[in-house]
């Protein structure tokens, strides 16, 4: 039997702007899932504990390693690691689409070679496989040419107002916050 556990958490991420040197903070929130198993229902509590521990460990990894797009509240600059993350997420849905369409083209080609009775015209196979490759290449080209810092500075500063605090403002709010 499999058991699942979910862990949610957040961490204050401290950043030094690559452009202006300002120090700022944003709140990173993540969720993680862990799995534990109990063959033949022999260790249900242990499986639940293992699932919870794995979820907590995965959550800690995400909070340590990942980032969100949080521009500098002083100059609006989006930092290099945030740009990489944003580019990786952009048009991500095109990856499985390109792989499925391209894979269909390859499958049709293999079927055509191994099963001669199929008689699938190459004039159909080549465009299908080519379309899959074209989708992947188009995504790569668009993502490579995109830089979130090309957005107008007012847009980036507006996002910073919603996501980021200067270190001084963060520390002031922490001092004023009631104890948890």
Buried (B, 14 or more C-beta within 10 A) or exposed (E): EEBBBEBEBEBEBEBEBEBEEBBBBBBBEBEBEBBBEBEEEEBEEEBBBBBBBBBBEBBBEBBEEEBBBBBBBBBBBBBEEBBEBBBEEBBEEBEEBBEEBBBBBEEBBEEBEEEEEEEBEEEEBEEBBEBBEBBBEEBBEEBEEBEBBEBEEEEBBBBBEEBBBBBEEBEEEEEEEEEE
